[in-house]
């Protein structure tokens, strides 16, 4: 199964199911209907877990300077990590209310930046997700099993069964 977000495509070779959760077209089957809630881009179900996947593509060859400046400002001031945390939490609540949270959840983000720029982003997101790095004795289950941020290179190294490709690169090669 392949899922596409703008110029990026991910093939999930071992997925049970998956769909674009950030569906904005009301006539599509996976339209969520609550525009005020933040949403991850994809939800993918594996045999043993559920993946919440968020994608940000500042490395897109068609990215505009103004958008890139805003992205880097939000990365530097912590707004981006807050947005990622909100996307996870709202998506979790939505899927929980649908009674679709029956497996451990892994929150994986793909951000097309150099690895050095991503080093602190995972930690910043985790600090904004309950329980904010603190133990909660009464909790019997975790909100998420893992939270990680990758770029295309590190994604493909860590998840060879789920390769990411840039669609525009494929078009250039086939020309």
Order of alpha helices (4+ residues) and beta strands (2+ residues): beta-beta-beta-beta-beta-alpha-alpha-beta-alpha-alpha-beta-alpha-beta-alpha
